[in-house]
């Protein structure tokens, strides 16, 4: 099995990820939305520290700097879900791309 079908299967299996804000969740479609926005996200670890985050065990500490940026952006803007397009505004360190 090539890596692309495995990635899609893995994303579907993770379905919803709690982001730490009431009613907020991340979905596999966020990866697609990030790519559409021109962000080089290849897998969940673009924003998470774990390869396969799970809704029932997720902790905000499991977000990397990009994930924390999205969570902060979501809270500041009062959004129900994170906006992957906001990653275009992420000005983090050398690993930003």
C-alpha positions in Angstrom: 0.0 0.0 0.0 1.5 3.4 -0.9 1.7 6.1 1.7 -1.0 8.3 0.2 -3.8 5.7 0.7 -2.5 5.0 4.2 -2.6 8.7 5.0 -6.2 9.0 3.8 -7.2 5.9 5.8 -5.5 7.3 8.9 -7.2 10.6 8.5 -10.6 9.0 8.1 -10.0 6.9 11.1 -9.1 9.8 13.3 -12.4 11.6 12.3 -12.7 14.3 14.9 -10.0 15.9 17.1 -10.8 18.1 20.0 -8.9 21.3 19.9 -9.5 22.4 23.5 -12.3 25.0 22.9 -15.8 24.1 23.8 -17.5 22.8 20.6 -14.3 23.0 18.6 -12.9 20.1 16.7 -10.5 19.4 13.9 -11.3 17.1 11.1 -9.4 15.3 8.4 -10.8 17.9 6.0 -8.7 20.5 7.7 -5.7 19.0 6.1 -7.3 19.3 2.7 -8.3 22.9 3.5 -4.8 23.8 4.6 -3.4 22.4 1.3 -6.0 24.4 -0.6 -4.8 27.5 1.2 -1.3 26.8 -0.1 0.1 25.5 3.2 2.5 22.5 2.9 0.6 20.3 5.4 1.3 16.6 4.7 -0.2 14.9 7.7 -1.7 15.6 11.2 1.8 16.3 12.6 1.8 19.6 10.7 -0.2 20.9 13.8 0.0 18.0 16.3 2.9 16.3 18.0 1.3 12.9 17.7 0.9 11.1 14.4 -2.7 9.9 15.1 -4.4 12.2 17.7 -7.5 10.7 19.1 -10.6 12.7 20.2 -11.1 11.0 23.5 -7.4 11.3 24.7 -6.4 14.6 23.0 -4.8 17.3 25.2 -3.9 20.8 23.9 -0.3 20.0 25.0 -0.2 17.7 22.0 -0.3 20.6 19.6 2.9 21.9 18.2 3.5 25.7 17.7 1.3 25.7 14.5 -1.5 23.9 16.3 -1.3 26.3 19.2 -1.3 29.2 16.7 -4.5 27.9 15.1 -6.2 27.3 18.5 -5.3 30.9 19.6 -6.6 32.3 16.3 -9.8 30.3 16.7 -10.3 31.7 20.2 -9.5 35.3 19.2 -11.9 35.2 16.3 -14.6 33.4 18.2 -14.7 30.5 15.6 -16.4 27.2 16.3 -13.6 25.3 14.5 -10.0 26.3 13.6 -9.5 28.0 10.2 -6.7 26.1 8.4 -6.3 29.1 6.0 -5.0 31.1 9.0 -1.8 29.0 8.8 -0.8 31.3 6.0 -0.3 34.0 8.7 1.8 31.8 10.9 5.2 33.4 11.4 6.8 30.8 13.6 10.4 29.6 13.5 12.5 28.0 10.8 10.2 25.0 10.6 7.3 27.2 9.5 7.1 25.6 6.0 
